[in-house]
Amino acid sequence: MTSKRSSVRLCCVFCALISGLLWLLITGGIYTTEAVAQEKADAAKPDVTKSEDGRYEFRKEHDPNGQGKFYMGRELAMVMSFHGAPWLERPEREEEERLSTLVAQLGLKPGMVVADVGAGSGVLSLMMAHEVGEKGKVLAIDIQQEMLDLLGDKIMNNKIKNVELVLGTEKSPKLKEASIDLALMVDVYHEFEYPYEMTLELAKALKPGGRIAFVEYRREDPQVPIKLVHKMTEAQVKKEITLPEFGLKWKETIDKLPRQHIVVFERPVMKP
Ligand SMILES: C[S@@+](CC[C@H](N)C(=O)[O-])C[C@H]1O[C@@H](n2cnc3c(N)ncnc32)[C@H](O)[C@@H]1O
């Protein structure tokens, strides 16, 4: 009796092993077939394709730090994840980027409404909040809620009242028309997934006479120790931002920082 039971058990184990093996073989086969089919489909795609509106180009061959998506001849960089927030907060940043000089160049005045677009953990938002005072306001905009949460903790712990957190999208900073005096983007614009759509919205959000400042690592300078797709030349910034539909005019380029340039554009005041 016992030996009959154990042979039944043995038989069950054997069957389970065989069916497991068969399952592995079949599904493995399916997955392999799928992967091969996908590879074939990818290989059949042309090396360069375009977005439906023709504005963006997707290239198979591209910088590993880039999105493989190109806009006006430039490859867009990958978005920096919130896991990189400690890099934004590094103590040596002041020496490397002179953030206090940067903020001093922005012509901020008490009462101004400014947008820190791509605020990250809010290093610049907090510095600007100090300059615009309690009658002014900083709108700290980011697409990563985790970044806004980091800033949220700081404003709560320090009882800061003039910083508002805004969760934007890849295409929109969620700003009201003609509502801001300045939009600042520090190390941000080059990683927008939709730079055209973002600029269009930011231009509309400026009050007449309002300014938009692009702070980018100088691509003209090979000594600047930053990956290529995370740098931009002044000429490229100007080329992208002076499209007629944005209605923006180049105002000045400030070269007072060790690694970055500040390229400023203005929404002109319409004369009656
Ligand atoms: C390199 S970090 C710079 C953060 C901050 N400006 C600083 O210098 O400390 C870039 C930030 O831009 C944000 N970002 C990327 N695309 C964005 C978009 N379309 N709208 C708003 N934020 C965006 C990212 O989520 C990231 O937090």
The ligand as a Gaussian input file, in Angstrom:
#p B3LYP/6-31G(d) Opt

LIG

0 1
 C       18.326000      69.298000     -13.997000
 S       16.860000      69.586000     -13.106000
 C       17.090000      71.313000     -12.654000
 C       16.309000      71.718000     -11.412000
 C       16.435000      73.183000     -10.973000
 N       16.136000      74.091000     -12.041000
 C       17.808000      73.466000     -10.423000
 O       18.637000      74.005000     -11.172000
 O       18.046000      73.167000      -9.245000
 C       15.622000      69.657000     -14.374000
 C       14.191000      69.623000     -13.861000
 O       13.311000      69.956000     -14.943000
 C       12.125000      69.212000     -14.807000
 N       11.399000      69.179000     -16.088000
 C       11.685000      68.494000     -17.224000
 N       10.765000      68.724000     -18.169000
 C        9.866000      69.584000     -17.633000
 C        8.678000      70.224000     -18.123000
 N        8.205000      70.022000     -19.356000
 N        8.009000      71.056000     -17.285000
 C        8.461000      71.286000     -16.030000
 N        9.568000      70.706000     -15.520000
 C       10.270000      69.877000     -16.308000
 C       12.618000      67.856000     -14.334000
 O       11.581000      67.129000     -13.747000
 C       13.739000      68.269000     -13.351000
 O       13.246000      68.395000     -12.047000

